[in-house]
Amino acid sequence: MTDVTITVDDDHLASIDEVVAAVRASGVQVTQVHAAIGIISGTMAPDARHALTAIRGVGAIEESPQFGVAPPDSPIQ
């Protein structure tokens, strides 16, 4: 699963609940809704991004970067 931040476009801020419902229906597990600023936070499968782009009201989709640390006994990289 990938952490994602979805920005609702200005034209749909008044109907953010409908956008949230559509985002949930696309498979995103919504964790927070910041209605005042038009931000939806959640997690999604990596292949769910395409479905999000088709939702009316979704202005931007930002996936959180994934970081990893090599095991302590691995060679220097």
Helices and strands as residue ranges (DSSP letters): E 2-8, G 10-15, H 16-25, E 29-34, E 39-44, G 46-48, H 49-53, E 58-63
